C-alpha cells in the first residue's frame, strides 16, 4: 500500500460520491457489496490486468488489455507509443477501465488520462518515482521512456463490487 492518508481520504470520497450518484439499479447491486478505500488498496497490489476502453475518431468504442498498477489511489498503465490506443488517448483522453477477478471483484473507473512521459514536453513531477517502480516491477529496460507511453487515469467516477471482502483480503 503506497497511499498516504490524504490519498485514502480522496479515494474514499470518490467511491462514496460515485456510488451516491449512480443509478438505482447499480446501487442495488453494489451498495451492500463494496469495500473501503483502505481495503481496496490492500487488494489491488502488483499488476492487475485492465480492460481499457478508448474511442476512435469516428466515435467507435475500442477495448484492449493493459497491465494496470493501482498506486496512490489511481490506475497507471502503459502502451507502445505506436499503438492505436495511444493515438486514441492523445486525441480523446477520456477513458474507462475495468479490473475483474471472476465474480469476486469488479473495479470500474471512468476518467481522463494524462501522459506521464510525453514525447515532447516535460514529464510529470512524479515520473522518476513511477519509472523506478515500473523498472523494479518489470526489470530495467533501457528504452522504457522512449518506447512506451505511461498514463495515469484521473478518475471522476469509480465503484467497486466485492461480495466477500474478507475472502479477498485473506487471499
N, C-alpha and C positions, 0 to 999 in steps of 0.2 A: 504494500500500500504506500503510494508516494504522495497522497493528497494531504494538504495542510488542513487545519481545522476550518479555515476560511473557504477552501475549495470544497470541503464536505458540506458546509452550510449552503454554499451556492448550488451545489448539485442537488441537495435535498429540496431547496426552494424550487428548482427547475422541475424535479419529479412531482412535487406537490402541485405546482401550478399547472403542469401539463395534464395531470390526471383530472384536476378540477375543471378544466376547460375541454375535456374530451366528451365524446357523445355518451349518452346514457348507456347505450349498448356496450361500449368499451369499458366504461366504469363498472358495469355489472359483471364483467369478466375479470377485470384486473384488480378492483379495489380491495378485495379480500385475499388476493394472491400476489402481492407485490412485496417489495423489500425497501429498506432504508438505503440511503446513500452509502453509509459505512458498510453495510452488508454487501452491497453491490461491488464496492472497491475491493473487498476481501475475495470475491469470487472471480472478478474479471482481471486475472493476472496472466502475465505472459502473452502469448499470441492467441488471439481469438479470431477465427475466420468470420469475416463480414460479407454480407451481400450488400453491395454498393449500387445504388440507383442514381443514374445521371440521365440527362435529357439531351437528345440530338438537336441540331439546328432546326430540324423540321418539327420539333416538339414531341418526338417519339421517345418513349422510355427505354432505357438500356440498363441491364443489371449484370453485374460481374462480381467475382470474388476477389477480395483483397485480404492481406494479413492486417488485422487490426490490433492496436495496443491501446488499452484504456489507462491513461496516465493523467494525473491532475484533474480528474473528473471529465475528461474529454477523450474522444476517439482520435487516434492518429493512424495514418496508413500511408502507403507509398505505391507508386506505379511507375512504369517506364515512361520517360519523357515523350516517347513517340506513340504511346498508347492512345486509343480512341478516347478513353475516359479522361485522360489528361487534357485533350482538346476540348471535350465537353465541359470539364470543370473550369478551364481557363475562360471560356465564353459565358458559361452559366454556372456560377459557383454553388447554387442550391443543390443539395444532395440529401439522400436518406440512406441510412444503414440499418441493417438488422443483424443481430447475432442470436442464433438459436441453438440450443442444445436439446434436441429431441422435444419432448413435451415438458421438460423440466425447467427450461429458462428461455425467455424471449426478451431481448432488449431492442427497442425500436426508437430510432433517433432521426429527427429532421433538423436541418440547419444549413449553414453555408460554410464552405471550406475556405481556408487560407493556405497559400503555399508557404511552406517554411523555408525553402531553399530555392528561390526563383532563379531563372537563368540570368536575368539582368536585374540589378537592384540589390537591395540589402536583405539579408536573411533575417528571420525572426530573432529577436533578442535571446530567446531560449534555445535556439538551434544548436549551439555547441553542446549543451546538456543532452538534448534529444539525440543528436548524432552519436554521442558517446553511448547512450542507452542502446540505440539500434546496432552499433558496432559490437557492443558487448553481447547483445542477443544473437545476432546473425554471424558475427565474426567480422574482422576488419577487412573490408574490401576497398581497395584504393580509389575506385571510381564512384563511390556512393553518391557524392554530391553532384557529379556530372551526369550519371546515367538514370537517376531516379528523382522524381518529384515526391516530396513528402508533404502531407497535408494534415491540418488539424481541422476537425469538424467542430465549428462553434454552434452548439445546439440551441434551438429556440423551443424544442419540444422533445421530450423523452419519457418513455414509460417502460415499465418492467413487469413481466408476467413470470411468476415463480410460485407454483402451487405448494412446494415444500421447501422453504428456505433452509431449514435445518439440514435437510439432505444435501443441499448444495454446499453449505458451509462445511459440513463434515467430510464431504468428498474431496 
